[in-house]
Amino acid sequence: MKNFAIYIKPSFADKQAIFAKLEALAAEHGVRFHGIREQRHLMPKGFSVLDPEGKTAKKLDCILVFGGDGTILRAKDLALSSGAPILGINMGWLGFLSETTLGELNKSICDLLKGKYRLLPRMTVQCQLRRQGEIIFKGLALNDAVIHKADTPRLIGVRIFSGGRFVFDTRCDGVVASTPTGSTAYSLAAGGPILAPELRAIVLTPLNPHLLTIRPMVFSSRDRILMRVHGLEEPAALQLDGVNCSPLQENDEVLITAAKQQVQFVKLSNRTFYQILRRKMHLGK
């Protein structure tokens, strides 16, 4: 590995510490670090900046993400367009998706250069918003796609179909459709199950449903999950990986399917998923 992209949490206060570390690593190991165009205003003078859609991006070996889980989610588009894996350097609060820290970065780079790592693919979902039979938005999510009631204080109706077959209808604050990666995020906070990240499945977790009989459900990744919103007095919202993407109108349909694209993550340690759950999520404590 020689070419690394840098993606930084914009609000991180001491960016100079990151750049000083990268300068030292470049001199010691002969590697190259590149910022990306959307963050060029964060880069120091003279720092290489690449176009995520350009030829240089296709030659990237790894993406170093400095931040928390939210920053990693923002970096997924670069990972998908370049094919480069993500190495998360935790500088946030939880860092569930992160593999290392700034203090461990030198050792982590050494391990990468020696080939002492594994690549773990993670599933993404394709989300399509349909209005009166027309696709008006589509995008990929690594964590989740969420229908949310947005500004209205009232519950909204969401009717669920799987492969064209009716599943259930619920009045709720919204519904989270998550990947196994996203099963430890918003879905978990709403009472959904934890899925091992190597699984291929889609979790539907209703948000504060009006009926106690409405529970989270796990669907096969081969299913086509359609959610139709109804009973709206004000527009609802569609969110992908925590970002508002589009307002939702009465009878809009959101189609969720497993995407062919996967995001690769660098694994340096032998820590298991369950060890991370116990340490960072306090599982069983």
C-alpha positions in Angstrom: 0.0 0.0 0.0 1.4 3.4 -1.0 -1.5 5.7 -1.8 -3.9 6.7 1.0 -6.8 9.1 0.9 -7.6 11.2 4.0 -11.1 11.9 5.2 -11.4 14.0 8.4 -14.3 14.9 10.7 -14.7 18.6 9.8 -15.4 19.7 13.4 -12.4 18.1 14.9 -10.4 20.8 16.6 -6.8 19.7 16.4 -6.4 18.9 12.7 -2.8 20.0 12.8 -2.0 17.0 15.0 -3.3 14.8 12.2 -1.3 16.5 9.5 1.9 16.5 11.6 1.5 12.7 12.1 0.9 12.1 8.4 3.9 14.2 7.4 6.1 12.1 9.7 4.6 8.9 8.4 5.1 9.9 4.7 8.8 10.7 5.4 9.4 7.5 7.3 7.6 5.0 5.1 7.6 6.7 1.7 3.8 6.6 1.4 1.6 9.3 -0.1 -1.4 10.9 1.5 -4.2 12.7 -0.5 -7.0 14.9 0.7 -10.3 14.9 -1.3 -11.8 17.7 -3.2 -14.8 18.3 -0.9 -12.4 18.7 2.0 -9.8 20.8 0.3 -10.5 23.7 2.6 -9.4 21.6 5.6 -6.1 20.7 4.0 -2.9 22.5 4.8 -1.1 24.4 2.0 0.7 22.1 -0.4 -1.3 19.0 0.6 -2.2 16.9 -2.4 -6.0 16.9 -3.2 -7.6 14.4 -5.5 -10.9 14.3 -7.4 -13.0 11.3 -6.1 -14.1 10.7 -9.7 -10.6 11.1 -11.2 -8.0 8.6 -12.2 -5.9 9.0 -9.1 -8.9 7.9 -6.9 -8.9 4.6 -8.8 -5.3 4.0 -7.7 -6.0 4.5 -4.0 -4.9 1.6 -1.7 -6.8 2.7 1.4 -8.9 5.4 2.9 -7.9 6.7 6.4 -11.0 8.1 8.1 -10.3 10.3 11.1 -13.5 10.7 13.2 -16.3 8.6 14.6 -18.8 6.3 13.0 -20.7 9.2 11.4 -17.5 10.3 9.6 -17.0 6.7 8.3 -20.5 6.8 6.9 -19.7 10.0 5.0 -16.6 8.4 3.5 -18.5 5.4 2.1 -19.1 7.2 -1.3 -15.3 7.5 -1.8 -14.9 3.8 -0.9 -17.5 2.8 -3.3 -16.3 4.9 -6.2 -12.6 4.0 -5.7 -12.9 0.5 -4.5 -10.4 1.3 -1.7 -11.0 -0.2 1.8 -11.7 2.0 4.9 -9.5 2.1 7.9 -11.3 4.0 10.7 -9.1 6.0 13.2 -11.4 6.7 16.1 -11.5 10.4 17.2 -15.2 10.4 18.1 -17.2 9.1 21.0 -18.0 5.4 20.3 -16.0 4.5 17.2 -17.8 1.2 16.8 -16.6 0.9 13.2 -13.1 2.1 13.9 -10.1 -0.2 14.0 -7.4 2.0 15.4 -6.5 5.4 17.1 -4.2 8.3 16.2 -1.7 7.0 18.8 -1.6 3.6 17.1 -1.5 4.9 13.6 2.2 4.4 13.0 1.9 0.7 13.9 -1.2 0.4 11.8 0.6 1.8 8.7 3.5 -0.6 9.3 1.0 -3.5 9.5 -0.6 -2.4 6.3 2.7 -2.2 4.5 3.7 -5.6 5.7 0.4 -7.1 4.6 -0.7 -7.9 8.1 -4.4 -7.2 7.6 -7.7 -8.6 6.4 -10.5 -7.0 4.3 -14.0 -7.5 5.6 -16.8 -6.7 3.1 -20.0 -5.1 4.5 -23.3 -5.1 2.8 -25.1 -1.9 1.5 -28.7 -1.4 0.5 -30.1 0.3 -2.5 -33.0 2.8 -1.7 -35.4 4.1 -4.3 -38.1 6.7 -3.7 -41.0 6.3 -6.0 -43.8 8.9 -6.5 -46.7 8.0 -8.8 -44.7 5.3 -10.4 -41.6 7.4 -11.1 -38.3 7.1 -9.4 -37.4 10.5 -8.1 -34.4 9.6 -5.8 -32.1 6.7 -5.3 -29.0 6.1 -3.2 -26.9 3.6 -1.3 -26.8 3.2 2.5 -24.2 1.4 4.6 -26.1 1.7 7.8 -29.7 2.4 7.2 -32.6 4.0 5.3 -35.1 5.7 7.5 -38.6 7.0 7.0 -39.3 9.6 9.6 -42.3 11.7 10.5 -40.1 14.8 10.4 -41.8 18.0 11.7 -45.3 16.6 12.2 -46.2 15.8 15.9 -48.6 13.1 14.7 -47.9 9.5 13.9 -47.6 8.5 10.2 -48.8 5.3 8.5 -46.3 3.0 6.9 -47.5 -0.1 5.0 -44.9 -2.8 4.5 -44.7 -5.3 1.6 -42.1 -8.0 0.9 -41.8 -9.3 -2.6 -45.2 -7.8 -3.4 -46.8 -9.6 -0.4 -48.4 -7.5 2.3 -46.6 -7.8 5.7 -48.2 -5.3 8.1 -49.5 -1.7 8.4 -48.5 0.4 11.3 -48.9 3.9 12.7 -45.6 5.1 14.1 -42.9 7.8 14.1 -41.2 6.0 11.2 -39.4 2.8 10.2 -35.6 2.0 10.1 -34.5 -0.4 7.3 -30.9 -1.3 8.3 -28.1 -3.5 7.1 -26.3 -5.8 9.5 -23.8 -3.0 10.0 -26.6 -0.6 10.9 -28.2 -3.1 13.2 -26.0 -1.7 16.0 -26.9 1.9 15.3 -30.4 3.6 15.1 -32.2 0.3 14.7 -30.6 -1.0 18.0 -31.6 2.1 19.8 -35.2 1.6 18.7 -35.2 -2.0 20.0 -34.0 -3.9 16.9 -31.9 -7.0 17.0 -28.1 -7.2 16.6 -26.9 -8.9 13.5 -23.3 -10.2 12.9 -21.8 -7.9 10.2 -21.0 -10.8 7.8 -24.7 -11.7 7.4 -26.7 -10.6 4.4 -30.1 -9.5 5.7 -32.3 -6.4 6.1 -33.8 -5.4 9.4 -37.1 -3.4 9.6 -37.5 -1.7 13.0 -40.6 0.5 13.5 -40.1 3.6 15.6 -42.5 3.9 18.5 -45.3 1.9 16.8 -48.8 2.5 18.3 -49.5 -1.2 18.7 -47.5 -3.5 20.9 -47.9 -6.3 18.4 -45.7 -4.5 15.9 -42.2 -5.8 16.3 -38.9 -5.6 14.4 -38.5 -8.1 11.7 -35.5 -9.6 9.8 -35.8 -10.2 6.0 -33.6 -12.1 3.6 -31.3 -9.9 1.5 -33.1 -11.5 -1.5 -36.3 -9.8 -0.6 -37.6 -6.6 -2.1 -38.9 -4.5 0.8 -41.4 -1.8 -0.1 -42.7 0.8 2.4 -45.6 3.0 1.4 -46.4 6.1 3.6 -49.9 7.2 4.1 -52.0 9.3 6.5 -49.6 12.3 6.2 -50.8 15.8 7.2 -47.3 17.2 6.6 -44.4 15.8 4.6 -42.3 13.1 6.2 -38.6 12.6 5.5 -36.3 10.0 3.9 -32.9 9.7 5.5 -29.9 7.7 4.3 -27.1 7.1 6.8 -28.3 10.0 9.0 -28.6 12.5 6.2 -32.0 14.0 5.1 -32.3 13.1 1.4 -35.9 13.9 0.4 -39.3 14.9 1.7 -42.0 12.2 1.5 -45.5 12.8 0.3 -48.8 10.9 0.7 -48.5 7.4 -1.0 -44.8 7.7 -1.7 -43.1 4.3 -1.9 -39.6 3.5 -0.6 -38.1 0.4 -2.1 -35.2 -1.3 -0.2 -33.1 -4.0 -1.8 -29.6 -5.4 -1.2 -27.1 -3.7 -3.4 -24.3 -5.4 -5.3 -21.8 -2.9 -4.0 -20.0 -3.6 -0.8 -17.8 -1.4 1.4 -14.5 -3.0 2.4 -13.1 -2.4 5.9 -9.5 -3.0 7.0 -9.2 -5.4 9.9 -5.9 -5.3 11.7 -6.6 -6.9 15.1 -7.9 -10.3 16.1 -10.7 -8.7 18.1 -14.0 -10.4 17.4 -17.3 -8.6 16.8 -18.5 -9.9 20.1 -15.5 -8.6 22.0 -16.2 -5.2 20.5 -19.9 -5.5 21.6 -18.8 -6.3 25.1 -16.2 -3.5 25.3 -18.0 -0.7 23.5 -21.6 -1.5 23.9 -21.2 -3.1 27.4 -23.0 -6.2 26.3 -24.0 -8.4 29.3 -22.9 -5.8 31.9 
